[in-house]
Every structure is written in C-alpha cells, then in structure tokens.
Amino acid sequence: MINIKKTLLIVFPVIFLFSTCALEISNVIGPGGGWVFYDKKNYDGGWRYIECAPNDIGEVRLNVTYGTDGGGNPIDALQKAKELCQENSGGGFYSNSWELPDNDQLRKMLECFSYGLTQFSSDSKYISVSGDIFYKDFENELNGKVVVIDDPSNFTGVIKVRPIRKF
C-alpha cells in the first residue's frame, strides 16, 4: 500500500492540498495551472520553483519534417517541440514563459509523479531540450524507474511534449 502524506499549504490566500514526494513542496498547483515539482529553496536567477504543464501540449516524431522556418530550413521534431512550448499559453502566461525541460528537470518531473497524481501515462515518452527521450518503466518497480532511450535516432514512436515554467 502506498502511503502518501497530505499537507495543507496556504499561499497568497489560496489553499492547496498536496502530496509530498522527494521534494518538500511538490504537487502544488502553480500559478500557470501546472504541477510544481521542484523547489530550489532560493530565488537566485529570478526563480525558485518549476512547474510542469498539467497536460501534454502536443506530440512529435523523430525523422519527420514539420515544414520549414523563415529561412527555408526544415523544422525537425526538437524544433517543433520547442515551438509548441513557446506557443503555450497555459495559465495565461505567454511570451516564451513555457519551455522544454532539460534532462535533469525532465528526470525529476517524472520521478516526482510516480503515484499517478498527474496525467502521465506509463507508456508515454517525453523529450528534453537536448533531444533526449525519457519515460517511466513500471515493469519492475512499483513507482517506476526513469529511463532514457540510449539512441533516440532509432526511436520511431510518438514523443509527448510537456513544457515547464520557472517562477
């Protein structure tokens, strides 16, 4: 049986009921409507928390061209995923507020949401800003193990896009 600790948090007259994971403050709904999964405990660099969008915002496939950019260059899956993030207006935040997570952020995001608290599918693959592909392997572990695909150039399946936002 999974025992998830429940905690009450009051922030700017809004009350959140959240479950803790590896981080002290996680699974809180952030101002962009997404799940807060990281607290770095200070505001160095102008941000303290990272939230991921509450849902996937699109899909891409490697080895597919998504049109061309203004210079006539082909748009690949990674560039298309970045564009989807930049165009995302979740929570009313525009102007490039949302971005693809880096490898560490994507790994932490998937680790924190092991208990089905968000809408991550056990068979979904996610792309990072460097083009690496991660997924949760629930085959041998109850909470799943975060796995990176060693050679993404040979991967032919659908890759989900889940942006993050720092605040």
MIVEXTOR-369713 format. One record per residue: residue number from 0; residue in one letter; x, y, z of N, C-alpha, C, O in turn. Coordinates in pm, whole numbers, plus 50000, padded with zeros to 5 digits. Example, Ala and Ser with C-alpha at 12.3 -4.5 7.8 and 13.67 -1.06 7.14 Angstrom:
<nodes>
+-----+-----+-------+-------+-------+-------+-------+-------+-------+-------+-------+-------+-------+-------+
:   n : res :   nc1 :   nc2 :   nc3 :  cac1 :  cac2 :  cac3 :   cc1 :   cc2 :   cc3 :   oc1 :   oc2 :   oc3 :
+-----+-----+-------+-------+-------+-------+-------+-------+-------+-------+-------+-------+-------+-------+
:   0 :   a : 51319 : 49431 : 50780 : 51230 : 49550 : 50780 : 51320 : 49670 : 50780 : 51424 : 49668 : 50846 :
:   1 :   s : 51285 : 49775 : 50708 : 51367 : 49894 : 50714 : 51290 : 50003 : 50787 : 51341 : 50114 : 50804 :
+-----+-----+-------+-------+-------+-------+-------+-------+-------+-------+-------+-------+-------+-------+
</nodes>
This chain:
<nodes>
+-----+-----+-------+-------+-------+-------+-------+-------+-------+-------+-------+-------+-------+-------+
:   n : res :   nc1 :   nc2 :   nc3 :  cac1 :  cac2 :  cac3 :   cc1 :   cc2 :   cc3 :   oc1 :   oc2 :   oc3 :
+-----+-----+-------+-------+-------+-------+-------+-------+-------+-------+-------+-------+-------+-------+
:   0 :   m : 50083 : 49882 : 50000 : 50000 : 50000 : 50000 : 50088 : 50124 : 50000 : 50185 : 50132 : 50076 :
:   1 :   i : 50055 : 50220 : 49916 : 50130 : 50344 : 49908 : 50071 : 50441 : 50009 : 49950 : 50467 : 50008 :
:   2 :   n : 50155 : 50495 : 50095 : 50111 : 50592 : 50193 : 50162 : 50729 : 50151 : 50283 : 50753 : 50154 :
:   3 :   i : 50074 : 50818 : 50112 : 50112 : 50950 : 50067 : 50071 : 51051 : 50173 : 49954 : 51060 : 50210 :
:   4 :   k : 50168 : 51125 : 50222 : 50144 : 51224 : 50325 : 50069 : 51343 : 50265 : 50107 : 51393 : 50160 :
:   5 :   k : 49964 : 51388 : 50330 : 49887 : 51504 : 50287 : 49925 : 51623 : 50373 : 49939 : 51610 : 50494 :
:   6 :   t : 49940 : 51738 : 50310 : 49979 : 51858 : 50381 : 49895 : 51974 : 50331 : 49858 : 51977 : 50214 :
:   7 :   l : 49864 : 52069 : 50417 : 49788 : 52186 : 50380 : 49885 : 52304 : 50369 : 49965 : 52327 : 50460 :
:   8 :   l : 49877 : 52377 : 50260 : 49964 : 52490 : 50237 : 49879 : 52610 : 50204 : 49789 : 52601 : 50121 :
:   9 :   i : 49906 : 52723 : 50270 : 49833 : 52846 : 50240 : 49933 : 52943 : 50177 : 50033 : 52980 : 50239 :
:  10 :   v : 49904 : 52984 : 50053 : 49990 : 53074 : 49980 : 49905 : 53183 : 49918 : 49809 : 53152 : 49846 :
:  11 :   f : 49936 : 53305 : 49943 : 49865 : 53418 : 49885 : 49714 : 53397 : 49883 : 49655 : 53394 : 49776 :
:  12 :   p : 49651 : 53383 : 49999 : 49514 : 53345 : 50030 : 49456 : 53230 : 49948 : 49333 : 53217 : 49941 :
:  13 :   v : 49539 : 53149 : 49887 : 49488 : 53032 : 49815 : 49530 : 52909 : 49894 : 49644 : 52900 : 49940 :
:  14 :   i : 49440 : 52815 : 49910 : 49470 : 52695 : 49987 : 49491 : 52578 : 49892 : 49408 : 52554 : 49803 :
:  15 :   f : 49601 : 52505 : 49910 : 49631 : 52389 : 49828 : 49643 : 52266 : 49917 : 49703 : 52273 : 50024 :
:  16 :   l : 49587 : 52155 : 49875 : 49611 : 52028 : 49940 : 49702 : 51950 : 49847 : 49667 : 51925 : 49731 :
:  17 :   f : 49820 : 51912 : 49895 : 49914 : 51844 : 49806 : 49977 : 51725 : 49876 : 49972 : 51711 : 49998 :
:  18 :   s : 50037 : 51642 : 49794 : 50106 : 51523 : 49843 : 50255 : 51544 : 49825 : 50298 : 51599 : 49723 :
:  19 :   t : 50332 : 51501 : 49920 : 50476 : 51521 : 49909 : 50540 : 51406 : 49833 : 50490 : 51294 : 49833 :
:  20 :   c : 50650 : 51435 : 49768 : 50731 : 51331 : 49706 : 50873 : 51357 : 49752 : 50895 : 51387 : 49870 :
:  21 :   a : 50970 : 51348 : 49664 : 51110 : 51367 : 49703 : 51137 : 51510 : 49747 : 51237 : 51536 : 49815 :
:  22 :   l : 51051 : 51602 : 49709 : 51071 : 51742 : 49743 : 50973 : 51785 : 49851 : 50865 : 51729 : 49864 :
:  23 :   e : 51014 : 51884 : 49926 : 50930 : 51930 : 50036 : 50799 : 51988 : 49985 : 50693 : 51962 : 50042 :
:  24 :   i : 50806 : 52067 : 49878 : 50684 : 52125 : 49822 : 50671 : 52073 : 49681 : 50743 : 52116 : 49590 :
:  25 :   s : 50580 : 51981 : 49662 : 50556 : 51929 : 49528 : 50409 : 51896 : 49516 : 50337 : 51885 : 49615 :
:  26 :   n : 50366 : 51880 : 49396 : 50226 : 51851 : 49364 : 50134 : 51965 : 49407 : 50014 : 51943 : 49429 :
:  27 :   v : 50188 : 52084 : 49418 : 50109 : 52204 : 49440 : 50075 : 52258 : 49302 : 50158 : 52254 : 49212 :
:  28 :   i : 49955 : 52308 : 49285 : 49920 : 52372 : 49158 : 49986 : 52509 : 49154 : 49965 : 52591 : 49243 :
:  29 :   g : 50066 : 52532 : 49052 : 50137 : 52659 : 49038 : 50052 : 52765 : 48971 : 49940 : 52737 : 48928 :
:  30 :   p : 50104 : 52886 : 48960 : 50028 : 52996 : 48901 : 49996 : 52976 : 48752 : 49904 : 53038 : 48699 :
:  31 :   g : 50072 : 52890 : 48686 : 50044 : 52860 : 48546 : 49947 : 52745 : 48529 : 49920 : 52702 : 48416 :
:  32 :   g : 49893 : 52693 : 48640 : 49797 : 52583 : 48633 : 49861 : 52446 : 48631 : 49791 : 52345 : 48624 :
:  33 :   g : 49994 : 52440 : 48637 : 50065 : 52313 : 48632 : 50108 : 52266 : 48769 : 50085 : 52333 : 48870 :
:  34 :   w : 50170 : 52149 : 48771 : 50216 : 52087 : 48895 : 50356 : 52135 : 48930 : 50447 : 52122 : 48849 :
:  35 :   v : 50374 : 52191 : 49050 : 50507 : 52230 : 49097 : 50581 : 52102 : 49137 : 50532 : 52024 : 49219 :
:  36 :   f : 50698 : 52082 : 49079 : 50773 : 51960 : 49109 : 50914 : 51989 : 49157 : 50989 : 51896 : 49188 :
:  37 :   y : 50952 : 52117 : 49165 : 51088 : 52148 : 49210 : 51089 : 52279 : 49288 : 51027 : 52377 : 49247 :
:  38 :   d : 51159 : 52278 : 49400 : 51180 : 52396 : 49484 : 51329 : 52404 : 49512 : 51383 : 52319 : 49582 :
:  39 :   k : 51396 : 52504 : 49458 : 51541 : 52513 : 49481 : 51575 : 52591 : 49608 : 51692 : 52612 : 49639 :
:  40 :   k : 51473 : 52635 : 49682 : 51488 : 52697 : 49814 : 51546 : 52838 : 49812 : 51573 : 52893 : 49919 :
:  41 :   n : 51567 : 52899 : 49695 : 51613 : 53038 : 49688 : 51568 : 53097 : 49555 : 51520 : 53024 : 49468 :
:  42 :   y : 51583 : 53227 : 49540 : 51541 : 53294 : 49418 : 51659 : 53336 : 49331 : 51646 : 53426 : 49248 :
:  43 :   d : 51774 : 53273 : 49348 : 51889 : 53302 : 49263 : 51849 : 53281 : 49118 : 51790 : 53178 : 49084 :
:  44 :   g : 51882 : 53375 : 49032 : 51846 : 53364 : 48891 : 51703 : 53410 : 48862 : 51657 : 53400 : 48749 :
:  45 :   g : 51633 : 53460 : 48965 : 51500 : 53514 : 48943 : 51386 : 53415 : 48954 : 51271 : 53450 : 48927 :
:  46 :   w : 51414 : 53291 : 48994 : 51307 : 53193 : 49010 : 51341 : 53098 : 49124 : 51457 : 53083 : 49161 :
:  47 :   r : 51238 : 53035 : 49179 : 51257 : 52938 : 49287 : 51194 : 52804 : 49253 : 51251 : 52699 : 49284 :
:  48 :   y : 51078 : 52805 : 49189 : 51001 : 52683 : 49163 : 50997 : 52652 : 49015 : 51014 : 52740 : 48930 :
:  49 :   i : 50972 : 52524 : 48985 : 50944 : 52483 : 48847 : 50813 : 52406 : 48849 : 50793 : 52316 : 48931 :
:  50 :   e : 50725 : 52442 : 48758 : 50601 : 52367 : 48741 : 50600 : 52309 : 48601 : 50656 : 52366 : 48508 :
:  51 :   c : 50534 : 52194 : 48587 : 50514 : 52138 : 48453 : 50368 : 52161 : 48417 : 50281 : 52168 : 48504 :
:  52 :   a : 50342 : 52173 : 48289 : 50205 : 52192 : 48242 : 50119 : 52077 : 48293 : 50168 : 51965 : 48309 :
:  53 :   p : 49991 : 52102 : 48319 : 49905 : 51996 : 48372 : 49879 : 51882 : 48273 : 49843 : 51772 : 48313 :
:  54 :   n : 49899 : 51909 : 48145 : 49877 : 51808 : 48041 : 49983 : 51822 : 47933 : 50049 : 51925 : 47921 :
:  55 :   d : 49997 : 51717 : 47854 : 50083 : 51723 : 47737 : 50022 : 51825 : 47641 : 49900 : 51837 : 47633 :
:  56 :   i : 50107 : 51898 : 47569 : 50055 : 52000 : 47477 : 50071 : 51961 : 47331 : 50035 : 52039 : 47242 :
:  57 :   g : 50124 : 51845 : 47305 : 50140 : 51801 : 47168 : 50227 : 51677 : 47160 : 50272 : 51622 : 47260 :
:  58 :   e : 50247 : 51635 : 47036 : 50329 : 51517 : 47008 : 50419 : 51547 : 46890 : 50384 : 51625 : 46801 :
:  59 :   v : 50535 : 51483 : 46889 : 50625 : 51492 : 46775 : 50680 : 51353 : 46745 : 50670 : 51262 : 46828 :
:  60 :   r : 50736 : 51338 : 46629 : 50804 : 51214 : 46589 : 50940 : 51251 : 46532 : 50954 : 51348 : 46458 :
:  61 :   l : 51040 : 51171 : 46568 : 51173 : 51192 : 46510 : 51168 : 51155 : 46362 : 51080 : 51081 : 46318 :
:  62 :   n : 51262 : 51206 : 46288 : 51274 : 51176 : 46145 : 51152 : 51220 : 46065 : 51123 : 51163 : 45960 :
:  63 :   v : 51081 : 51321 : 46114 : 50968 : 51381 : 46043 : 51000 : 51530 : 46031 : 51050 : 51591 : 46125 :
:  64 :   t : 50970 : 51588 : 45915 : 50990 : 51731 : 45896 : 50856 : 51801 : 45912 : 50755 : 51760 : 45855 :
:  65 :   y : 50856 : 51908 : 45993 : 50735 : 51985 : 46022 : 50739 : 52119 : 45950 : 50730 : 52224 : 46012 :
:  66 :   g : 50751 : 52114 : 45817 : 50756 : 52237 : 45739 : 50896 : 52296 : 45740 : 50995 : 52229 : 45769 :
:  67 :   t : 50901 : 52426 : 45707 : 51029 : 52497 : 45705 : 51016 : 52627 : 45784 : 50907 : 52681 : 45802 :
:  68 :   d : 51131 : 52675 : 45831 : 51131 : 52802 : 45902 : 51139 : 52916 : 45802 : 51134 : 52892 : 45681 :
:  69 :   g : 51152 : 53039 : 45850 : 51157 : 53156 : 45762 : 51273 : 53154 : 45664 : 51265 : 53216 : 45558 :
:  70 :   g : 51379 : 53084 : 45696 : 51496 : 53076 : 45608 : 51492 : 52956 : 45516 : 51589 : 52930 : 45444 :
:  71 :   g : 51381 : 52882 : 45515 : 51369 : 52765 : 45429 : 51431 : 52639 : 45485 : 51438 : 52538 : 45416 :
:  72 :   n : 51478 : 52644 : 45610 : 51538 : 52527 : 45673 : 51429 : 52436 : 45729 : 51328 : 52484 : 45780 :
:  73 :   p : 51449 : 52304 : 45720 : 51347 : 52212 : 45771 : 51334 : 52220 : 45923 : 51434 : 52237 : 45994 :
:  74 :   i : 51212 : 52208 : 45971 : 51185 : 52209 : 46115 : 51176 : 52063 : 46160 : 51089 : 51989 : 46114 :
:  75 :   d : 51266 : 52023 : 46250 : 51267 : 51884 : 46299 : 51182 : 51871 : 46425 : 51122 : 51968 : 46470 :
:  76 :   a : 51177 : 51752 : 46481 : 51093 : 51723 : 46596 : 51130 : 51807 : 46717 : 51042 : 51858 : 46786 :
:  77 :   l : 51259 : 51824 : 46744 : 51301 : 51903 : 46859 : 51261 : 52048 : 46843 : 51210 : 52109 : 46937 :
:  78 :   q : 51283 : 52104 : 46724 : 51245 : 52244 : 46700 : 51094 : 52260 : 46711 : 51046 : 52359 : 46766 :
:  79 :   k : 51018 : 52163 : 46659 : 50872 : 52169 : 46668 : 50827 : 52163 : 46814 : 50736 : 52236 : 46854 :
:  80 :   a : 50890 : 52078 : 46895 : 50857 : 52067 : 47037 : 50885 : 52200 : 47108 : 50805 : 52244 : 47191 :
:  81 :   k : 50997 : 52264 : 47076 : 51030 : 52394 : 47136 : 50925 : 52498 : 47097 : 50884 : 52579 : 47180 :
:  82 :   e : 50883 : 52497 : 46970 : 50781 : 52592 : 46924 : 50649 : 52571 : 46997 : 50583 : 52667 : 47036 :
:  83 :   l : 50611 : 52445 : 47016 : 50487 : 52416 : 47089 : 50493 : 52475 : 47230 : 50394 : 52531 : 47278 :
:  84 :   c : 50608 : 52462 : 47295 : 50624 : 52517 : 47430 : 50614 : 52669 : 47429 : 50547 : 52728 : 47514 :
:  85 :   q : 50681 : 52733 : 47334 : 50680 : 52878 : 47326 : 50541 : 52933 : 47295 : 50507 : 53044 : 47337 :
:  86 :   e : 50462 : 52856 : 47223 : 50326 : 52900 : 47187 : 50225 : 52868 : 47297 : 50111 : 52916 : 47291 :
:  87 :   n : 50264 : 52789 : 47396 : 50172 : 52751 : 47502 : 50132 : 52873 : 47584 : 50217 : 52956 : 47618 :
:  88 :   s : 50006 : 52885 : 47616 : 49958 : 52998 : 47695 : 49894 : 52951 : 47825 : 49806 : 53018 : 47879 :
:  89 :   g : 49937 : 52836 : 47874 : 49880 : 52780 : 47997 : 49886 : 52877 : 48113 : 49989 : 52939 : 48138 :
:  90 :   g : 49774 : 52890 : 48183 : 49767 : 52979 : 48298 : 49770 : 53126 : 48262 : 49787 : 53211 : 48349 :
:  91 :   g : 49754 : 53156 : 48132 : 49759 : 53296 : 48089 : 49899 : 53350 : 48074 : 49917 : 53469 : 48052 :
:  92 :   f : 50002 : 53263 : 48085 : 50140 : 53306 : 48071 : 50183 : 53289 : 47926 : 50177 : 53179 : 47872 :
:  93 :   y : 50226 : 53396 : 47862 : 50268 : 53396 : 47723 : 50415 : 53433 : 47715 : 50490 : 53421 : 47812 :
:  94 :   s : 50456 : 53478 : 47599 : 50586 : 53536 : 47577 : 50700 : 53443 : 47622 : 50788 : 53481 : 47699 :
:  95 :   n : 50694 : 53324 : 47571 : 50802 : 53227 : 47595 : 50819 : 53191 : 47742 : 50931 : 53160 : 47785 :
:  96 :   s : 50712 : 53193 : 47820 : 50720 : 53154 : 47961 : 50742 : 53004 : 47976 : 50805 : 52960 : 48072 :
:  97 :   w : 50690 : 52925 : 47883 : 50699 : 52780 : 47890 : 50813 : 52733 : 47801 : 50837 : 52790 : 47694 :
:  98 :   e : 50884 : 52629 : 47844 : 50997 : 52577 : 47768 : 51008 : 52426 : 47789 : 50947 : 52370 : 47880 :
:  99 :   l : 51087 : 52363 : 47704 : 51116 : 52221 : 47724 : 51209 : 52205 : 47844 : 51299 : 52287 : 47863 :
: 100 :   p : 51189 : 52103 : 47925 : 51280 : 52080 : 48037 : 51415 : 52028 : 47990 : 51425 : 51965 : 47885 :
: 101 :   d : 51520 : 52056 : 48069 : 51648 : 51992 : 48039 : 51643 : 51849 : 48094 : 51543 : 51809 : 48152 :
: 102 :   n : 51749 : 51774 : 48076 : 51749 : 51633 : 48118 : 51724 : 51616 : 48268 : 51644 : 51531 : 48308 :
: 103 :   d : 51790 : 51696 : 48351 : 51772 : 51685 : 48495 : 51629 : 51722 : 48536 : 51570 : 51656 : 48622 :
: 104 :   q : 51575 : 51826 : 48475 : 51438 : 51869 : 48508 : 51337 : 51764 : 48465 : 51242 : 51735 : 48539 :
: 105 :   l : 51354 : 51707 : 48348 : 51261 : 51605 : 48300 : 51268 : 51480 : 48387 : 51166 : 51420 : 48419 :
: 106 :   r : 51387 : 51441 : 48425 : 51404 : 51325 : 48513 : 51334 : 51350 : 48646 : 51261 : 51263 : 48694 :
: 107 :   k : 51355 : 51467 : 48707 : 51293 : 51500 : 48835 : 51141 : 51506 : 48821 : 51069 : 51460 : 48909 :
: 108 :   m : 51093 : 51562 : 48713 : 50950 : 51572 : 48689 : 50887 : 51433 : 48686 : 50784 : 51410 : 48749 :
: 109 :   l : 50948 : 51342 : 48615 : 50895 : 51206 : 48606 : 50910 : 51131 : 48738 : 50822 : 51053 : 48775 :
: 110 :   e : 51019 : 51154 : 48810 : 51038 : 51089 : 48940 : 50932 : 51134 : 49040 : 50881 : 51052 : 49117 :
: 111 :   c : 50899 : 51262 : 49041 : 50806 : 51316 : 49139 : 50664 : 51266 : 49119 : 50586 : 51261 : 49215 :
: 112 :   f : 50629 : 51231 : 49001 : 50491 : 51194 : 48974 : 50478 : 51045 : 48951 : 50426 : 50999 : 48848 :
: 113 :   s : 50525 : 50970 : 49048 : 50521 : 50824 : 49041 : 50388 : 50766 : 49081 : 50358 : 50652 : 49045 :
: 114 :   y : 50308 : 50839 : 49151 : 50187 : 50783 : 49211 : 50060 : 50813 : 49132 : 49951 : 50800 : 49186 :
: 115 :   g : 50072 : 50851 : 49007 : 49955 : 50876 : 48926 : 49882 : 51003 : 48965 : 49762 : 51016 : 48942 :
: 116 :   l : 49955 : 51099 : 49025 : 49891 : 51222 : 49069 : 49870 : 51320 : 48955 : 49793 : 51415 : 48970 :
: 117 :   t : 49936 : 51300 : 48844 : 49915 : 51383 : 48727 : 49881 : 51293 : 48610 : 49872 : 51171 : 48624 :
: 118 :   q : 49864 : 51353 : 48497 : 49822 : 51275 : 48381 : 49942 : 51232 : 48297 : 49950 : 51265 : 48178 :
: 119 :   f : 50034 : 51159 : 48359 : 50145 : 51099 : 48287 : 50108 : 50955 : 48260 : 50071 : 50883 : 48352 :
: 120 :   s : 50116 : 50913 : 48137 : 50086 : 50776 : 48103 : 50211 : 50691 : 48122 : 50323 : 50737 : 48097 :
: 121 :   s : 50193 : 50568 : 48165 : 50307 : 50480 : 48189 : 50381 : 50445 : 48060 : 50497 : 50404 : 48065 :
: 122 :   d : 50317 : 50460 : 47946 : 50384 : 50424 : 47821 : 50427 : 50547 : 47741 : 50475 : 50532 : 47629 :
: 123 :   s : 50411 : 50667 : 47795 : 50446 : 50789 : 47723 : 50596 : 50816 : 47729 : 50661 : 50793 : 47830 :
: 124 :   k : 50648 : 50866 : 47619 : 50787 : 50908 : 47609 : 50786 : 51059 : 47602 : 50698 : 51118 : 47539 :
: 125 :   y : 50884 : 51125 : 47668 : 50892 : 51270 : 47673 : 51027 : 51317 : 47625 : 51128 : 51250 : 47647 :
: 126 :   i : 51030 : 51433 : 47558 : 51153 : 51486 : 47500 : 51206 : 51601 : 47586 : 51130 : 51682 : 47638 :
: 127 :   s : 51339 : 51607 : 47598 : 51405 : 51717 : 47671 : 51458 : 51817 : 47569 : 51457 : 51791 : 47448 :
: 128 :   v : 51505 : 51931 : 47618 : 51555 : 52036 : 47531 : 51679 : 51992 : 47452 : 51709 : 52049 : 47348 :
: 129 :   s : 51749 : 51890 : 47502 : 51867 : 51840 : 47429 : 51830 : 51731 : 47328 : 51916 : 51681 : 47255 :
: 130 :   g : 51702 : 51695 : 47323 : 51657 : 51593 : 47228 : 51658 : 51452 : 47283 : 51625 : 51358 : 47212 :
: 131 :   d : 51696 : 51435 : 47410 : 51692 : 51303 : 47472 : 51548 : 51266 : 47504 : 51464 : 51353 : 47526 :
: 132 :   i : 51520 : 51137 : 47506 : 51385 : 51088 : 47528 : 51382 : 51005 : 47657 : 51461 : 50913 : 47675 :
: 133 :   f : 51290 : 51041 : 47746 : 51277 : 50975 : 47876 : 51138 : 50913 : 47888 : 51043 : 50957 : 47823 :
: 134 :   y : 51128 : 50811 : 47971 : 50998 : 50752 : 48004 : 51008 : 50684 : 48139 : 51117 : 50663 : 48193 :
: 135 :   k : 50892 : 50648 : 48194 : 50886 : 50575 : 48321 : 50865 : 50427 : 48289 : 50774 : 50391 : 48215 :
: 136 :   d : 50951 : 50343 : 48345 : 50939 : 50199 : 48328 : 50879 : 50142 : 48455 : 50945 : 50138 : 48559 :
: 137 :   f : 50754 : 50097 : 48447 : 50685 : 50041 : 48563 : 50691 : 49889 : 48566 : 50631 : 49825 : 48652 :
: 138 :   e : 50763 : 49831 : 48472 : 50770 : 49685 : 48460 : 50820 : 49618 : 48587 : 50761 : 49521 : 48634 :
: 139 :   n : 50929 : 49670 : 48642 : 50993 : 49603 : 48756 : 50988 : 49682 : 48886 : 51036 : 49634 : 48988 :
: 140 :   e : 50931 : 49801 : 48884 : 50927 : 49883 : 49005 : 50788 : 49941 : 49022 : 50727 : 49988 : 48926 :
: 141 :   l : 50738 : 49939 : 49145 : 50605 : 49989 : 49175 : 50589 : 50135 : 49134 : 50489 : 50171 : 49071 :
: 142 :   n : 50685 : 50219 : 49169 : 50676 : 50361 : 49140 : 50739 : 50398 : 49006 : 50737 : 50515 : 48967 :
: 143 :   g : 50793 : 50301 : 48938 : 50854 : 50326 : 48808 : 50995 : 50379 : 48819 : 51031 : 50447 : 48915 :
: 144 :   k : 51072 : 50346 : 48722 : 51210 : 50392 : 48713 : 51220 : 50481 : 48590 : 51170 : 50445 : 48483 :
: 145 :   v : 51285 : 50596 : 48604 : 51301 : 50686 : 48491 : 51413 : 50632 : 48402 : 51524 : 50605 : 48449 :
: 146 :   v : 51383 : 50616 : 48275 : 51477 : 50557 : 48180 : 51496 : 50654 : 48064 : 51400 : 50717 : 48019 :
: 147 :   v : 51619 : 50666 : 48015 : 51646 : 50745 : 47896 : 51675 : 50648 : 47782 : 51744 : 50548 : 47801 :
: 148 :   i : 51624 : 50677 : 47665 : 51649 : 50593 : 47547 : 51790 : 50622 : 47500 : 51825 : 50736 : 47469 :
: 149 :   d : 51873 : 50516 : 47493 : 52015 : 50532 : 47461 : 52039 : 50593 : 47324 : 52125 : 50680 : 47310 :
: 150 :   d : 51966 : 50550 : 47224 : 51988 : 50600 : 47088 : 51855 : 50650 : 47031 : 51785 : 50576 : 46962 :
: 151 :   p : 51820 : 50776 : 47060 : 51691 : 50826 : 47014 : 51676 : 50834 : 46863 : 51564 : 50841 : 46812 :
: 152 :   s : 51787 : 50832 : 46790 : 51777 : 50840 : 46643 : 51706 : 50719 : 46585 : 51652 : 50726 : 46475 :
: 153 :   n : 51706 : 50607 : 46657 : 51637 : 50487 : 46609 : 51494 : 50474 : 46662 : 51423 : 50381 : 46626 :
: 154 :   f : 51452 : 50568 : 46746 : 51317 : 50562 : 46803 : 51216 : 50611 : 46700 : 51234 : 50717 : 46640 :
: 155 :   t : 51110 : 50533 : 46678 : 51012 : 50569 : 46575 : 50874 : 50601 : 46630 : 50783 : 50632 : 46553 :
: 156 :   g : 50856 : 50595 : 46762 : 50724 : 50618 : 46820 : 50692 : 50765 : 46840 : 50768 : 50854 : 46802 :
: 157 :   v : 50578 : 50788 : 46901 : 50531 : 50922 : 46933 : 50601 : 50971 : 47060 : 50617 : 50896 : 47155 :
: 158 :   i : 50641 : 51097 : 47060 : 50706 : 51160 : 47175 : 50616 : 51273 : 47222 : 50578 : 51360 : 47143 :
: 159 :   k : 50582 : 51272 : 47349 : 50494 : 51375 : 47408 : 50576 : 51500 : 47443 : 50695 : 51492 : 47474 :
: 160 :   v : 50508 : 51612 : 47438 : 50569 : 51740 : 47474 : 50498 : 51790 : 47601 : 50377 : 51812 : 47601 :
: 161 :   r : 50576 : 51806 : 47710 : 50523 : 51857 : 47838 : 50614 : 51971 : 47882 : 50724 : 51945 : 47931 :
: 162 :   p : 50572 : 52097 : 47865 : 50659 : 52209 : 47899 : 50667 : 52236 : 48049 : 50585 : 52189 : 48128 :
: 163 :   i : 50768 : 52313 : 48085 : 50786 : 52359 : 48223 : 50788 : 52511 : 48222 : 50806 : 52575 : 48119 :
: 164 :   r : 50770 : 52567 : 48342 : 50777 : 52712 : 48362 : 50841 : 52739 : 48496 : 50803 : 52680 : 48597 :
: 165 :   k : 50939 : 52829 : 48497 : 51007 : 52867 : 48621 : 50943 : 52994 : 48675 : 50907 : 53085 : 48600 :
: 166 :   f : 50928 : 52997 : 48807 : 50873 : 53120 : 48867 : 50926 : 53138 : 49008 : 50892 : 53236 : 49075 :
+-----+-----+-------+-------+-------+-------+-------+-------+-------+-------+-------+-------+-------+-------+
</nodes>
